[in-house]
């Protein structure tokens, strides 16, 4: 049994992770946390997360204390950049592997995450879905084969409550496409407004839509002369994100220190 700690346990992803980890035969939820000062602290994690039954695990608002008493093998974190960085530092100090699914990290944040990963193995990915990560690999291959004669655009859609834009997955797609085409982040265009003129050669557009309860949709367009290719992934619930994260948890629990991503977890050849 892999002794697992779930952070942000009363949130959308946290409660999903709790439910799926509870039902997994090879995982044991030994601790669960909420933000500091949360009124849910001290409640049973299963009841607070509305799972319909108690888990016999009391919510804590301090990850360090949770790790001290749980003898955890791995922590799974879907909170936010600031909290995730603090959790990574705590895991590094305690020697506990970590899975991070938060998005919105800056380059400076990623550097801090990498620093923690010198002490413990960390899997960090903007999207833990197995399907999305296969789409990223396919997009890279298409870009290499089609080359500069095709114009590339990335479009993503998410629910109205999402805080960052474009999504971390869209940014990952755009960066992978740029690398495959020999371009840089300077070639990414996030806003078009007014008299923009003709589309510059080599530009990669990244656009975001927000509304309703859309879980997550990502499409890469390859526009050629006389033909168009569309590569799309649509998520209809959060289970696949959580299942991917738990797959990463099983994988990272036995790895050497380092910063990994889902391509490592899935063993994808020619990872970008």
N, C-alpha and C positions, 0 to 999 in steps of 0.2 A: 504493500500500500504506500502510495506517495502522499506524505502529510502536506496538505495544501492550505495556504492562507489566502483569502480573498479580500482585497481592499475595496472601499467604496461599495459596500455590500448591499446598501438599500437603493442604489441607483439602477438605471435601466440595465446596464451591462452587468453590474455587480450581482443583482438578483438573478439574472440569467445564468451567470457563472456558478452561483451557489446551487441553483436547481440542478444543473447538469453535472456538477462535481458531486453533488449528493447522490445522484443516480448512477455514477460511474463505479464500476466494480473495482477499479485499481486506484481510486483516489479517496482520500479521507479528509474532509474539511475539519481542520484542527483549530482554526481561529478565523475571525472575520472582523474587519474594522470599518469604522465610519470616520468622517471628518472630526477634528477636535471640537469638543463642545456640543456635538450633535445630541439632541434629546433621545435618540435611539440607543445611545451607549448604555450598556447594562441590560438591554433587552435580548431575548433569544433571537439569533440571526434568522432562523427560518420563519419565525412569526413576523419580525420586522420587515423582512423582504417579501412578505405575503405569499409564502410558498405553501401555505395550508397546513403545515405541521411544524412542530418544534424540531430544531437540529441538535439541541443540547449543547449549543455553542453560544456563549454570550458575546455580544458586540463590544469591542473596545475602541477607544478613540486615540490609541497610541500604538503604532506598529511595533516600535521597539519593545514595548511591554508584551505585546502579543507574541512576538518571536521568542522572548525570554521564557515564556511558559509553555509554548506549543511544540518546541523541538521540530520546527517545520523543515521540510525538504525543498519547498519552493513557494514563492509568493506570486500571485497573479494580480496585476494592477491595471485598472481602467479608470483612472481618476481625472487627471489633468496635468499639464506640464509641471507646474510648481510642486504639486503633491507627489507626482511620480519621481521627480528629481530627489525630493526629500526621502522617499521610500527607497530609491536606489542607493542613496548614501547609507541608510540604515541597514539595508541588506548587505552591502559591502562590509560594513563594520561587523555584522553578525555572521558573515560567511554563508548567506542563504541565496541561492539562485533566484532570478527574477524574470518574469514575463511582463512586458509593458506594451499595452495597446493604446495608450493615450496619443493624441495628435496635437499639432500646434507647436511643436518644438522649434526653437530658433537654432541657428548654427552654434551659438554659445551653449544652449541647452544640450545639444547633442554632444558637444565636447565634454560637458560635465557628466553625461551619461557614460561616455566612453571611459572617463576617469574611474568611475565606480566599477566598470566592467574589467578593469585591470585586476580586481580582487575576486570577483565572482562572475559566473556566466550570466549574461543578460540577453534575452531575445526581445528586440524592440522592432515593431512594425506598425505602420499606420493602419493596416488592415490585416486581420488574422484569418480572413476567409481563405480557404484553400483555393476556391474558384477564382477569386480576385488575383491571387498570386500567380496562378497559371495564366490568367489574362495578361498580367504584366510581362511575363516571359514571352507570350505570343506576340504582344505589341512590339517588343524589342526586336523579335525575329522579323516581323513584317516590315518594320522600319528599315532594317538592314537590307532586306531583299528589294523593297520598292525604291529605296534611295531618295535623292533630293527632288525627283520629278513629281512627287506627290506632296500636296500640302497636308499638314497634320494639325488636327484640333482635338482638344480634350474637353468634354462636357460632363459635369457632375451635378447630381440633384440630391438634396437631403431635406430632412424635416425642418420645420420653422425654428426649432429650438437649438439647432447646431450653432456653436459659437465661432468656429474658425472657418474661413473661406479663402481660397478654395480648400477642399478637403485634403487631408494628408495623403490619401490614396491618389487623388488627382495630381498632386505635386510629385509623388513618387512616379506615376506614369509619365508625366512630362519630363522629369529628369532622366528617366530611363530612355525615353524616346530621343531626347537631346544627345545623350551619350552615344546611342546607336547610330545617330546621323552625323556625329562629329561636331555637334553644336554645344553651346554652353547655356547656363541659366539666363544669360543676357538676351538669348533669343526667345525667351518665354514672354508672351504678352497676356496680361491679365485684364486689361480694360481697353475697350474700343469705344470712342465717343466722338461725335462731330465729323469733320472732314479728315478722315484718316488717310485718304489716298489709297493707292493700290497696295495690295498685300506684299510686304517685303519678302524677298526670297529667304528661305530658311526660318521664317517665323513659325513658332508653335503657340497656338492660342489655347488658353486655359480659362474656361468660363464656369460659373457656379450658379445654380438655381436653388432657391429655398422656398419651402412651402409644405403645408399639410403634415402628414405623418410618414413621409417617404423615408424608408430605412436607409437606402443608399443605392444610387445608380451611377454607373460610370461608363462612358462611351468614348472610344477613340475613333476618330474619323480620318481616313486616308483619302483625300480628294485628288483624283487624277483627271486627265483629259479623256472624257468619254466613259469613265468608270469611277466607282466609289466603293470603298470597303469600310464597313462599320464593325467594330469589335465591342460588344456590350456585356456588362455584368449587372444584374439586378438582384438586390437582396430584398426578400419579402419579410424576413424577421431577423432577430439578432442571434438566433441559435448558432448559425454557421460561424459567426465571429467568435462566439464563446467556445464552440467545439474546436476551432483552430487554435485558440489560446490554450485550451487544455491539452491539445496535442503538443503544442510548444512546451507546456509545463512538463509533460512526461519526458520530452527530449532534453530539455535544458538541465533537468535535475541531475544528469550524469555527465555534464560537459566540463571542460576546463574553462577557466576565466576567459572572457572575451565578449565582444559585442557582436551578436548574431542577428539574422533576420529570418523571415519565414522561408526564404529560398534555401537557407541552411537546414531548417527543420524538415523541409519537404525533399531535400536531396536533389534539387533541380540542377541539372547539368548546365554549364555555361551561364551560371547565375550572374546577374548584372550588378 
